[in-house]
């Protein structure tokens, strides 16, 4: 286990990307936060629209 209380408290949240707003922001800059928000937004859209949304996005990007 890590002795850093912040890492110990957040655990696997770092893999999801929320820690990047706290920890990695000093190293990677604001692009990290923007990328995380974009990924979360896309994940929300895909989960909300389901497979139809995925197909639509695929056709939209391909066309």
Secondary structure, DSSP 8 states (H G I E B T S, - for coil): --S-HHHHHHTTHHHHTTHHHHTTHHHH-HHHHHHHHHHHHHHHHHHHHTHHHHHHHHHHHH-
